[in-house]
């Protein structure tokens, strides 16, 4: 029997697969003959290290091949986007792009595709029968609200299986930018206003996806916090703010999961595009954090891509020299500039070879390189079950007066109001969208669970919604992929009909919906704030039903924060369902019925008024009509760090969420030397449930100002039965005590008293304990960065 030797980065993908001909046999070992020349070239010899093989590959490449590999294969026209000249559709229609194949060396095209809520590809292919639907998972806000990293790793595994079985090599996800402002159009893709949550959730998704032997691309590195003028906005941010808020989540993700790739963002920071900042892409990402993978631009991102789109000259040297290895999606002007730079010496050979090594490492570990025989048949049924479970666990019970929920009366009809009840929103638009086979609406979910939905209202709403969706589809088809969603106006339900339903129905549900997407930001009026038609609907329904002694539940089918303070006293219960993916209606019914006890907690603050948001006064930047510059005047005081430190009342605080049971905390123990914190949680209610334990740390502030307290660790209990206890141990790191002090260019833990606060939200602290650090501790010295 011939021996097959498989080592290096490719081996783990090939162990269970037979080599694909042509093959050659030398000394009893069988190798793939990638170039078909009948000889064993060094790069084909899997007994050698990956570095040796890649060096041999580079030595055999022409300058034209090198330039081609440093850019993507272009972006084919799809969904209304204008195609780039020479763009290659690739083997997976609807994918975002890929790397250039070099057939004579046996190097395949490697395919990358969006996105954060599941794989985004076309469901129909010209050369294949059937459909290629993907699972629409809950959006980022919903997933993060679970505070359950084990569950998110399951979601990641499911996403990665679809990536691999549909022939894609890397998923352009997760997105973990900070929610600086509630109006960012892509907040639904992101996880939190807090970098610890953002980083830990990203780690879980990356580890889950990459367990399938496919890659991820964490994005958008860094500070992609608005969509308005995103290709050119210049953000003025000090180094402390960058390191403590906008980089910290990426640092956690890189150190704890090593994503295959990182995607640089569109924006400039202090006058330089992120894709051209050596301090960001090399000094910090690689030298400080130890990132081993490849960096790619966002599509048309950075000066080179933007200039080429505008018909200008393409200066790629700064990007490639900074550590941005791959320019996506790839433009002819960029290739010419690379060849010119290689010829005249402005693009040094060492820079080109360094970037090529990282790209080739990515290629060599890909399923495409292993010639993986993808099935086109991922486990969509199993993944639907995972998304249903994840969505339910991420839902947040904001209000539940008189323990109205769970609601178990299935003998009488429920009057369901609001257009979104009949058109449930699975997820946002743009690259964060998914072509799923179906979305379970709220009324379908309730019906599936055995509840009786009022048929008269259904007969009125369904045709109204159908017509509105048709009209909107015409608009979106005309505007293309990045057409921004528009709010569907509420149907006018006259008072007589509302009164009739208040007399006949047992309960009313009102669903309020919001959607947003890539390419534009949200507005204050009729988006963050409810529109007049929505306010009237809530007032009319609650007044009529309360007059009859009946109750009203509001479901918030939204992707980001909205105003709630002015109307939340009217309904009896409020359930924040987020945009919960394709099984959304079923997930809501699971919470509604009590099959699942809500355990979601907010990962962002709901302010009383938008104007009280710390970034509101400089949001989008100046000039107001067409901003070119924006200054992050609030610094590190984002979200709860601002509200809690300044003692500004909020509608719902960071970390908040209700349950159908109650929990008690006891026996807090802090080990100063090991930096461990242990606490006992007991279910003191009548039903089983999970609790999210949140650790906040208040630190001394002798040298620099600091927030009142910051989230430093969290954990979620198992399902605790009534009376059951669990001891949770949370681990701190020395770095958690430190703040970044620019004058010392270091992370420094100041001497003095530190207070550990354990709670169920940032404002609901149950136990606390102090410990003292006698001397200042320099935790880490770092590079100087972000100079203008």
DACOR-V357461 format. One record per residue. NEAR is the number of other C-alpha atoms within 12 Angstrom. Layout:
[[NEAR] [NEAR]]
//
This chain:
[[7] [13] [15] [26] [26] [28] [22] [25] [29] [38] [29] [22] [30] [30] [18] [14] [18] [22] [29] [20] [18] [20] [24] [27] [23] [20] [12] [12] [20] [27] [36] [36] [28] [33] [26] [21] [16] [17] [20] [28] [29] [27] [35] [40] [34] [31] [25] [23] [22] [29] [26] [23] [28] [36] [24] [24] [34] [34] [21] [21] [27] [17] [24] [23] [27] [36] [44] [36] [45] [50] [49] [43] [40] [39] [37] [29] [23] [23] [26] [19] [19] [18] [22] [26] [18] [20] [26] [31] [32] [31] [30] [38] [32] [41] [42] [46] [46] [48] [48] [40] [30] [28] [15] [17] [30] [30] [36] [32] [40] [43] [45] [51] [47] [46] [48] [52] [52] [50] [49] [41] [43] [30] [25] [20] [21] [15] [10] [14] [10] [13] [21] [33] [33] [45] [47] [48] [56] [55] [55] [53] [54] [54] [59] [54] [49] [49] [47] [37] [33] [27] [32] [41] [33] [32] [49] [46] [36] [41] [55] [46] [39] [44] [51] [43] [31] [42] [41] [48] [50] [53] [54] [51] [51] [60] [52] [57] [49] [46] [44] [46] [47] [46] [38] [41] [42] [50] [49] [55] [54] [53] [46] [51] [48] [43] [43] [37] [46] [44] [41] [40] [50] [52] [42] [40] [51] [51] [40] [35] [43] [41] [30] [33] [41] [49] [48] [54] [46] [52] [48] [41] [48] [43] [48] [46] [50] [43] [34] [34] [30] [40] [38] [35] [38] [35] [41] [31] [33] [28] [35] [35] [34] [40] [37] [37] [43] [41] [38] [40] [42] [52] [40] [34] [42] [39] [27] [22] [37] [34] [43] [42] [46] [49] [49] [48] [48] [42] [41] [38] [44] [29] [25] [32] [43] [46] [49] [41] [38] [32] [30] [45] [44] [34] [21] [33] [41] [29] [20] [24] [28] [22] [31] [27] [39] [40] [50] [52] [48] [46] [40] [40] [40] [47] [40] [46] [44] [36] [21] [27] [26] [14] [15] [15] [22] [32] [30] [48] [42] [32] [43] [46] [33] [35] [46] [48] [46] [56] [56] [46] [46] [46] [42] [33] [32] [41] [37] [27] [35] [42] [32] [22] [26] [26] [17] [13] [16] [21] [27] [21] [25] [17] [28] [40] [31] [31] [38] [44] [34] [36] [45] [43] [36] [45] [41] [44] [36] [41] [40] [38] [39] [37] [30] [31] [22] [22] [16] [29] [21] [27] [25] [31] [20] [21] [32] [35] [25] [34] [44] [41] [41] [51] [51] [45] [49] [49] [52] [49] [43] [38] [33] [32] [23] [14] [22] [28] [36] [30] [35] [25] [21] [21] [15] [20] [29] [39] [41] [46] [48] [43] [42] [43] [43] [41] [41] [42] [45] [50] [51] [50] [39] [36] [39] [45] [44] [39] [35] [30] [22] [24] [35] [34] [33] [49] [42] [30] [31] [36] [25] [22] [26] [23] [31] [27] [34] [31] [20] [22] [32] [29] [16] [23] [29] [25] [17] [25] [26] [20] [19] [24] [25] [15] [16] [22] [19] [14] [19] [21] [20] [16] [19] [22] [27] [30] [29] [31] [33] [26] [30] [32] [30] [32] [26] [22] [28] [19] [19] [14] [22] [34] [24] [23] [37] [33] [25] [23] [36] [31] [42] [48] [45] [41] [42] [48] [46] [47] [47] [42] [35] [34] [30] [29] [33] [37] [29] [24] [17] [24] [34] [35] [31] [31] [25] [17] [22] [33] [28] [25] [36] [40] [26] [31] [43] [37] [25] [31] [35] [26] [19] [22] [18] [27] [35] [46] [44] [48] [47] [43] [47] [43] [50] [47] [52] [43] [36] [33] [24] [20] [25] [30] [22] [30] [38] [34] [35] [43] [45] [50] [56] [53] [58] [54] [57] [47] [43] [53] [44] [39] [51] [56] [39] [35] [43] [43] [28] [27] [24] [35] [39] [48] [49] [45] [49] [46] [47] [48] [44] [38] [33] [25] [28] [32] [23] [27] [37] [33] [31] [27] [19] [26] [37] [39] [29] [20] [15] [15] [12] [15] [23] [26] [31] [35] [28] [34] [21] [29] [29] [39] [33] [39] [45] [45] [38] [34] [35] [30] [23] [20] [15] [24] [22] [30] [30] [39] [33] [41] [44] [39] [44] [37] [40] [38] [32] [30] [35] [30] [31] [24] [22] [28] [27] [29] [20] [24] [14] [15] [27] [24] [38] [34] [36] [29] [39] [32] [30] [23] [22] [18] [24] [29] [36] [41] [47] [46] [49] [46] [43] [43] [38] [36] [34] [30] [24] [16] [20] [20] [21] [32] [30] [28] [36] [45] [43] [37] [35] [39] [35] [33] [33] [24] [26] [30] [24] [22] [20] [24] [27] [29] [26] [31] [28] [31] [26] [26] [19] [24] [24] [33] [40] [36] [44] [38] [31] [25] [16] [21] [20] [28] [28] [33] [35] [33] [22] [21] [23] [30] [29] [41] [39] [45] [37] [38] [35] [43] [34] [23] [25] [26] [31] [28] [27] [25] [26] [24] [23] [14] [13] [23] [24] [22] [22] [22] [21] [26] [26] [25] [30] [32] [20] [18]]
//
